[in-house]
Amino acid sequence: MRAAVFLMLLLPLAACNTTMPPPEPMRGSLTYGNRVVYYGAAPGHVVDHEFPDKFGYRVFEKYVVQPDGTLKLISRRTGSDYWKIHR
């Protein structure tokens, strides 16, 4: 009985296994406009980038250095304003 309940709870979660496409570069991104940026760090190194968008919101991007030295955009999130909050 416990196994049946466990499977009933687990099955909907297993069906939700979707992957998001990688974010597209936007104006202000390091790789916007098919620009190729080489970064002198070891492959796998994560690079943070922060800039304001056209509405003044803070955009935080993360890039990973590829084996050939280029940057690949892996994530983006947006903050509410561009004022730096120190924690």
Buried (B, 14 or more C-beta within 10 A) or exposed (E): EEEEEEEEEEEEEEEEEEEEEEBEBBEBBBBEEEEEBEBEEEEEEEBEBEBEBEEEEBBEBBBBBEEEBBBEBEEBEEBEEBEEEEE
